[in-house]
Amino acid sequence: MLFPRFQRLCRRSPGFTAATIGVIATAVALAATAASFIDAVLFRALPAPQSDELYRIHSGLYDGVDTPPNVRDMLETMQPLPIFSYDFASNVEYQPAGGERTELVSLAEFQGDVFGVMGWQALHGRLLVPSDMERGAEAVAVISHRFWHRSFGASLTALDRTIELNGVLYRIVGVLPPAYDRINRLHTSDLWTAFVHTSESWKYDNRNSHDHTVVARISDPAALPALHTQLEHFRRQLRHDFPDLEFSGAYSIMTEQDASLAELGDLATKRRIISGLIVSLLVVACLNVGNLLLVNAHRRRQEFAFANPLKRPPDICYA
């Protein structure tokens, strides 16, 4: 009963019908945009050439992270495989040398040739190189494009400036391009430094501190079985040299994409639920708006129909 009446109302009010359809179409477009934004933020590929060649070396413990000294031994054992490891530090106290203001920043600390493995180039200056990772090397830092704009007004005078991070002095040697803002899908960093200069120096040689994610570039998937065998020999050697330490059943290698999805856990499912809710809310809201437009048009038409008979008839002039 209601549907035929609704059809007649739509035919009588084509303008409002078109507006309603437009509002609903806008809702669908907004919902699709929201879902695409979530995908772009959480599930986009890492900003690296041939990102499908990036793999994680999973320790089997504590979400796959390994200890800093184990990683350094791995770097030596697995040569010439390109490998690096990273750890994130948040709420790091940052202060320009001689400055009074202090702010909190995010820091990424590395072992290995991180920028060589990622295939990145500097926008200005240079990036970290393997020699920066050695004991006794100068403490240098690379800054993100966003941090360069925020803290230095995009001025090239930022290069060679000395800054203080958690009490450690660093010299800025390079600025990253804006696209190179993350090596992990969930984390962006303001500054990039060598782990050898970490303010938490007790971690550097600690084989019980599991906090480094290990990444390798493997251009030929056919090499994976041999690399698994090499990692197994490495694990056995570690167990022999350090029998009192905790070790996993075995190292494993997984693609960066699979490792990221595992790291996200059930967030992928939650993303679909959130996207569905956004779609539902937008469609319901726009349907309500369209319904109000049609109801208003119907009410106005009834008002005009009621008012017309009450109009005063025109005066008739008799000759």
N, C-alpha and C positions, 0 to 999 in steps of 0.2 A: 504493500500500500504506500509506504513511504518512498520506495524507489521510483515508481512512476511519477509521483509528485515531484521528486527531486529532478527527474529528467525534464519534466515540463518547465520547472523553475530554471534549469540550465538553458533551455531553448529560449525562454523569455528574457534571460539576462546574459547574453553572450559575452558582454564585457567583463562582468564579474566572474563568469565561468573561466574565461581566459586568464584572469588574474589569479584565480584559485589554482589552475593548472600550473601557472608560472611559479607560484609560491611552493607547490609540491615539488616541482622540478628543481627549484633552488635548494630545497631540503635534501633531495637526493644528491645533488652536486656537493653540498657542504659536507654531507656524511662521507662521501667518497674522498673528499679532500682531507677530512680528519683522519680517515683510515690510512691514506697515503702518507700523511705526516707522521703518524705513529710508526709506520714501516720505515720511513726515511730516517727517523731518529734512532730507532732501536735495531733495525735489521739491515741497514745499508752496508755495503762492502767497505772494507778499510781503504783509505785513500792511498793506494799503492799500485804501481804497475804490476800486472799479472798477479793480482791478489789471490787468485785461486792456487798459486804456488806456495802460499803461506800455510804452515802447519804448526800445531802445538805439540810439544813433547810433554806428555802427561806423566807425572811421577807416580800416580796411583794413590797419593795421600793428600788430604786437605785440599780437595777440589783441583788436584793436579799440580799445585805449586811445589817448588823445590827450594833447597837451601842455597844461599849465595856461594859457599865453597864447592858444593856439589856441581853447581852450574859452571864454575870456572874449570873444574876437572873435566866436565863434559865438553866444554869448548876446546880443550886441548886434545881429548881423546877422539872426538868426532871430526877433527879436521880432515878435509877442507870444507866440511858442511857449514854453510853460513848460518850461524846461530847467535841469538842475543836473548837476554832476559830483562825483565822490567819489574819494578815495584812502584806503587803509587803512595804518595804521602799527602794527606790533606791537612788543612789548617796549619800550614807552615808559615812561620812568622817571617815576613819580608820587610826589609828596610833598606832604602838606598844608603850607600856609604855617606856618612856625615849628616843624614837626614834625621828628622825627629819623628815623622809619622811612621806607623807600623800597620801593616794590613796582613790578612791571612790569604795565602795563595795555595794552589795545588801544584805538586811537584811529581815528575816522573824520573826515576833513577834507573840507570842501565848498567848492564855488563855486556861486553861483546860489541860487534859492529852493527849497532841498531839501524843507523841510517843507510849503511851499505846494503843490509838485508832488505830494508823497506824500499830502497831505490829512490830516496828523497834527495832533493837539492835545496840549498839555502836560497832564500829571497835576498838576503843581505848577509855579508860576512861568510862564515863557514859553519859546518855542523860538527858534532862530536865524531872523533875518529878513535880507532882502537888504542892509540897511544895515550889518549885522555883517560882511559880506564885503568892505567897502571899506577901502582903505588909511587908516590913522589911526583906525579904529574901535577901541573897547575890545575887548580879548581876553576873550571870554566862552565858556562851555562849557555844554552840556546833558549830563546824566548819565543813564545807563540805570537802569531800576528795580532791576535786580540789583546794580549798583554802588552805588546809593543805600542799599540794605539792607546790603550787605557793608561799606562803608566809613563809613557815617554812621548805621547802625542805624535807617534809615527816619525820621530826625529832620528836621523842616522847617528846622532850623538850618543844614542844608547849603546852603540858598539864600543867596546873597551871600557864601559862604565863598570864600576865595582859595586856589587850589591851584597846584602847579608841575608842569608837564609838559615833560620834557626841557629844563629851565632856563627855560621861558616861563611867566609868571604868568597865570592865567585866573581870572575870577570866575564862579562857578556861578550860572546864571540860571534853570535849569529842570530838571525831572525828567520822563522819558518814562513812559508807562503800560507795564505789563509785556508787553503784546502787541506793542509796537513795539520790537522788539529787533534788526531787521536791515533793510538795504536791498539786501542781496545774499544769495542762498540759502545760501551757504557761510560767511558771516562774520557774527559778532555783534561789537558794539563796546561798550566801557565808557563812553567819552566821545565827544562829537560837537562839533566846533569848526569855525571858518572857516579855510580853507586860507591866507588872507592872513597868518595868524599862525604858520604852520608853523615848526618849529625848523630845518627844512631850507630856509632862505630862498633858497638858490641855485636852487631849482627853480621859484620863482614866475614868473620871466620867461624861463625856459629853454625854448626851442622844440625842444630835443632830448631833453627828459625826458618820455618817453611813459609816463604812469602814472595818468591820470585816465579813469575810466569815465563816459560821458555818457549820461544818462537824460532822456527827454522824455515828457510826457503828451500823447497825441494822441487826442482823443475821437472824431474822425471819420476812419475809415480812407480815405474818399474823398479826403482831403487829402494822402495819401502821395505821389502823383505830383508834385504841386506842390512838396512839401517836398524830394523828391529833386532836382528842378530847382534849387531854391534852394540846396541843399547843394553841387551841382555848380558853381554860380556862386561860392559861397564858397570852394571848393577852388581854383578858377582864380585868384581874387583872392589867395589865400595864395601860390600858386606865383609869381604876378607880383611880390608884395611881398617874398618871401623865396626867391629862385631857388636858393639854395645848400642849402636844407633838404630833407630827405627827406619825400616825400609819397606817399600811396597812389594807386592807380589811380582810386579813387572812394570817396566816403562811401556808406554804405548804412544802411538803417533796418530793424531786425528787432524782433519782439516780445520782451519781457523773458523770456518762457518759452523761446523758441527760443534766445535769447542765453545763457541759463543752461545749457541742455542742451549748447550748443556749448562753453561754458566748462567744463562737467563732463567733456567729451570722452567717453571710453569707459566712464565711471563708471556710466552707465545700464546698459550690458551687464554690467559687473561686479556691479552691484546684483542683477540677475536671477540671476547665477551664485551669488552669496552667499546669496540667498534660497533657491535650489534646494538648496544644500548644507545650509543650516539645516534645511529641511524633511526632507531625507534623513537627517541625523544624528538628529533628534528622533524620526522614525518608526522608524528602526533601533533606537535606544535603547529606545523604548517597546515595540517588538516583542520585544526581548530580555527586558525586564522581564515582559511578559505570558507569554512562553515559560517563564521561570523559575517563574512562579506556577503554570502548568499542570503543569510537570514536578514541582514540589514537591507539588502535589495528587495526582498520579499515584503518586509515591513513598510518600506518606503512606497512600494507599489500599492499596498493596501491603503496607506494614508492618502495617496492621491486619488484612489478610487472612492474613498469615503468622502473626501473633501469636494470633489467635482459636483455631486448633486446639490450641495449646500451653497454653491456659488450663487450670487445674486444675478438674476437674469438681466440681460442688457436692457437699458431704458429704450422704450419704443416711442418714437416721435411721430405723432399723428399730424398730418397737414390740416 
